[in-house]
Amino acid sequence: MEYRRLGKSGLKVSALSFGSWVTFGPQLHDDTAKECLQTAYEMGVNFFDNAESYSAGESEKIMGASIKELGWPRHSYVLSTKVFWGLHDCVNMKNTLNRKYLLQAIEGSLERLQLDFVDILFCHRSDPETPVEETVFAMHDIVTSGKALYWGTSEWPAEAIEEAFQIAELHHLRAPVAEQPQYNLLVRDKVDKEFLPLYENRGIGLTTWSPLASGLLTGKYQKGIPDDSRLALPGYEWLRDRIHDPVAMEKVDLLLKVAKEVDISLSQLAIAFCLRNKNVSTVITGASKPSQIKDNMTALEVAAGLDEDTWEKIDSILE
């Protein structure tokens, strides 16, 4: 396993990490989740990602209970969770980053995870109705209290992240250390273009999600939706629309041919693409069974072994 610094912080995270979005709850329950976590851990993964909103808090409960049962020493792993959407259908408790919500949300997450602190707390989306200054002060206070060691953003626009840095500098507060954007062969603009000034000027780290574009970059949707896939789950109709995008599906066909030429799976190629970007601190992978985790981890070798001719072919397809 390769370990990379999380932006300009001193924290090191495994280049490949494991997240619980979609799988923990709808697809994975206690025993299988525990097996997947242990498989990733044994393969050198030290960063595990979650969120308050995943399965309405159930994902945090499953991960927390599994890690406790596995008996991992707290110093041996880095765990993050994300807050914004909320679990309570009332004013001030959903779709917000106001101070009241944030200080209560971290308490709920820690209780579900059965932890005294999380390593990284992410603001899951930006909130145009709450001043960024209020959010930065609240996140600073959470870090100062020891309930989170670092904080970051997820799917924030570059200008909002820059504003957070300016506020932190002005008031001598804790600034975000990482952003968590979607990044894959089909979704690249934010990471490859919009965030460029943030890498050089702010040293922001990236914990990228959906390297397989919710399964599109496995090739399994080229002939329809398998019954056991996440696109068949209730509530994920928005993902199904993507397989009807003819441009995306044509790119997947061409990428499948490139993967076949170099004798690797499209999944391995897709993850290797994300790893190739040195601004990426860690690529969050997901899996519903241990065998998928083992396959995903081979992407490190793939990324090191692909030659420039192959990457040029991939770039021409993407453009």
Secondary structure by P-SEA (a helix, b strand, c coil): ccccccccccbbbbccccccccccccccccaaaaaaaaaaaaacccbbbbccccccaaaaaaaaaaaaaaccccccbbbbbbbcccccccccccccccaaaaaaaaaaaaaaaccccccbbbcccccccccaaaaaaaaaaaaaaccccccccccccaaaaaaaaaaaaaaccccccbbbbbbcccccccccccaaaaaaacbbbbbccccccccccccccccccccccccccccaaaaaaaaacaaaaaaaaaaaaaaaaacccaaaaaaaaaaacccccbbbbbbccaaaaaaaaaaaaaaacccaaaaaaaaaaac
